[in-house]
Amino acid sequence: MSDLGLNNKKSCHHSKQGETTIPHNQNKNYDKSFVEERRKWIEEKTACNLKHISVYSEEEESMRGNIENLIGVCHIPLGVAGPVKINGEYAKGDFYVPLATTEGALVLTYNRGMRVLTKSGGANVRVLRDEMHISPAFYVENLIDAENFIKWIKTNFKEIKEIAETTTTHGKLLDIEPIIMSRLVVLKFSYYTEDAQGLNMINKASERACEFIKQETRKNYVLRSNYSSIKKAANSMIHKGQGKSVFVDALISKECLRLLGVSAKEMENYFKITQLSSIYGGMLHNNAHFANAIAAMFIACGQDVADISTSHIGISGCEVESEDSLYVSAYIPNLFVKTSARLLKLLQI
């Protein structure tokens, strides 16, 4: 198993001849010299030259908590698209969008779309829902026991909320929704997490709350039941999303559509084809590759790339409006992001 990169808890300053355990030192793991030693060790093990990943500007110590067994940094091409005009409640104005990718023409394609949107007056954006949830499961004896347990949860919600929120200065417990599943009661804890993505935050808060519930009800639990479908696509995520649930629409004029070489009617007809095909294909949703842009933005902005698995879920809309203009819309119910006013300011014109 050590060949797979599992850390050895014992402190070692260098690898011995023939040793397969990755060099690890509790005190020096993020020292520049020790990172270099680990990189040279893996070069010898794999007979690969890793000189390119050794070139980076960030201090190794700043990566603590984000990466283990550090050996360097991957280099991914970074492009920029825009400006795109956003008419939102929080983001207002023209913005440039960083996109990290190795897919040729991706930046070009989105740049063209942003140009058309901006010339048409911009995209209207609203956050419809802003919450993260985690769903611990409690063991019950039977239906009557489950019913009594749920009554206790509802009666004591205020105290549960206070206990959960002692673990965070930002998170707020909004609701606990009970779901009976055979001899389990899953409690869907929903939180507002401000600018944080919040998964670690709500994990800690819910664990504190569940320990209180266990102490008071004498019922055992598992902290993550998998009902919240973190990093997995699920039907429930279309109408009961989490993270930032975002709706966006725009009206594209006939003149601006000429920049794309299409008419409103051609776009609407093609959209109908994709709708019918998605039904036959049994898709969870139908959109014009949201995953492309979200993946490139996540990589560029340091988001958790695995959250594309749920963040790309969404539904597009497209129909002819008066004077051959085109109404377009997009619904993204599970945008898992941490946000930053500072980043918005840097990207805004």
Buried (B, 14 or more C-beta within 10 A) or exposed (E): EEEEEEBEEEEEEEBEEEBEBBBBBEEBBBEEEBBBBBBBBBBEEEEEEEEEEBEEEEEBEEBEEEEBBBBBBEEEEEBEBBBBBBBBEEBBBBBBBBBBBEEEEBBEBBBBBBBBBBBBBBBBBEBEBBBBBBBBBBBBEEEEBBBEBBEBBEEBEEEBBEBBBEBBEEBBBBEBEBBBEEEBBBBBBBBBBBEBBBBEBBBBBBBBBBEBBBEEBEBEBBEBBEBBBBBEBBEEBBEBBBBBBBBBBBBBBEEBBEBBEEBBEBBBEEBEEBBEEBEEEEEEBBBBEBBBBBBBBBBBBEBBEEBBBBBBBBBBBBEBBEEEBBBBBBBBBBBBBBBEEEEBEEBBE
